[in-house]
């Protein structure tokens, strides 16, 4: 079992070395899983999202970053180490004997949550599934096609 990170699938500002190492770890897990499966050895990875640890204490205390993380995390909270107990027991047990080469995300929905999506060509704009949640002024002014202020097509708020 390997501990990766959601940075395996997302770019990380100011930490390209960390993201690259986690992406490499994911590739290694998948490659070794193929090589070792015939010997009845399973190899999988866990991809934590934003978890409360000593290493993330500064991010948790930085209000703008913490707010952005909580807005994007569907569970609306940071993960805790105990959130991994069940998956770790499963992967270490004989129950997972046919489960190999996988990276399992435990991120409270961070990697799949979208507050709003841009309409596709020819499609009418429609409210996203989370339009009832209050939006900060910063989010209301963001471009929803590029995720950056001042670039791309702005949608009506």
Beta strands, then each sheet from edge to edge (+ up, - down):
strand 1: 2-3
strand 2: 45-48
strand 3: 103-106
sheet 1: 1+ 2+ 3+
end
